[in-house]
Amino acid sequence: MTSEEIRKKFLEFFRVREHTVVPSSSLIPDDPSVLLTTAGMQQFKRYFTGELDAKKDFGSLNTASIQKCFRTSDIDEVGDASHLTFFEMLGNFSFGGYFKEKAIEYGYEFITKDLGIAPDRISVSVFKGDSSTGSTSSLQAGSGQVIPRDDESFGIWHEKIGISKNKIGENGREDNFWGPTGSEGPCGPTSEIYVDGLEVWNLVFNEYYQKPDKTLEKLETLGVDTGMGLERLAMVVQNVPTIFETDLFQPLIQFLPANLSERMRRILTDHMRGIAFLISDGVWPSNKEAGYILRRLIRRLVTHLHLAGDTVDQTQIFVEVINLYGSFYPELNLNKERILEVFKEERARFKFTLQVGLKELNRVTSLDAKSAFKLYESYGLPYEILKELGGDKAIKLTREAFDEEFSKHKIISRMGAVKKFGGHGLILNTGELKAGDEAELKKVTRLHTATHLLHRALRQVLGDDVHQMGSDITTERTRFDFSFNRKMTPEELKKVEVIVNEKVKEELPVKFEEMTKEEAEKTGALHFFKEKYPEKVKVYYVGDSLKTAWSKEFCGGPHVTHTGEIGKIRILKEEAVGAGVRRLRATVE
Ligand code: SER
């Protein structure tokens, strides 16, 4: 059975059982608390909570979908027999239509009848319940709530379906409880279906809503959320030893040079799919968030093909991906040009740096977190590549130590000066703002001063409870996160915009003074309370003198010299990013 047939059978199975087939949502989710779509249920979150009405929107309380998913937690593991970043998830969902009994019956029937998998290859698992006396698991922490054993699912599997007791495993929260995607959301106990000991289908019974403080509240409507990875399913149906031998990968693997190791060919095919789907859904390579994930995948792909002697037509490999997946995912065909262009451009940008970086890597004798971070910073060689190519030199290099170096650097450089990297790579990287050339540097500098003005104006309009929680500046916009516990009104947003633009018109000077941390604190300059600052800091201020300044902040710069250079500031958007944290986006014209 081909994977195309599996997809069709799955959707047909549920369609005739009164499910509305819903297309995959984008890999870029609506939900701001997650970077990328990781599960089929994400697009349905608000139907589980009752905020939206499935009957009204889908004409049924039940849906089925094949969802494009991307899990970044697995990036380091890709290369073995089973891990992937991008994958397709088959799922059926119910928002108050049916619950455990039907969900289990459907699952078993589809696997054994429609796919023809012999019942003796199947085993299952259910939630064993929290122990009421023993230690609480990390997932329970903060709530202390005790969720009982899922007797009902056990009973259905054993009595109705006829699975013998020794084939029903029982696990705790780590394995048989679905936690919410993001900081909060629907969740509940799960029951898994295994074929030959391999987990293929996860049935989630949504009974609770997990709040950001981890406490669980009963949901009004019971929901079903199931997910089954197509790649694994194809593997057991097609009876091949790994997912990479299925028809979802073979055409791609065969296209790669034979001199690459098996592991490498797996990494590359995984990344090729991921790159094509991310670009087609509108992700652009950048140094932040989803864009950075895409950049890492492209860099890894380009590096390995380079090491293999650059014998592959690198844009042709995306044509292969589009050929293989385009009939089910027409967006790949529609965005073919974009996929090829974005990849080509990013490859060109990286190629030169790569060559210089590889030379440098050859030169170092051992690679610890510090030297690895330096290579990352100067040449953009990501951790994975350094670890991989460093070989024996990098034996002691760990992701934790590298990440630690990364965050240390972020704080220090936010306070530090403009960094120049000998003409290669970035010319400025403070963690808060990045620039690749002089023109970008000018733009982010204007946006940076605009950010200080916005911060001050927000406090003027909303009060001194507003504190900066983070910020990120690209050449397109500034993004400012601050503490505040409700949505801002349109009037408040207007007020902020008017205030900052008045300050621009006033052409106020922007200057700094350097002093000890204690002295700086006494000036009343704004700063992050939790952060470790160096002994000597700069205080940037907007106005004639530090004493009378309208805005003062601990900051490393760079800034414009007069507010007039900023140009008109326009607020683009204000939204929630978490409990009590708002996010403002603004641009300069
Ligand atoms: N949400 C569950 C999962 O992703 C079931 O769909 O595994």
Boltz pocket constraint, residues with backbone or C-beta under 6 A from the ligand:
constraints:
  - pocket:
      binder: B
      contacts: [[A, 38], [A, 39], [A, 40], [A, 41], [A, 91], [A, 178], [A, 202], [A, 203], [A, 204], [A, 225], [A, 226], [A, 227], [A, 228]]
      max_distance: 6.0
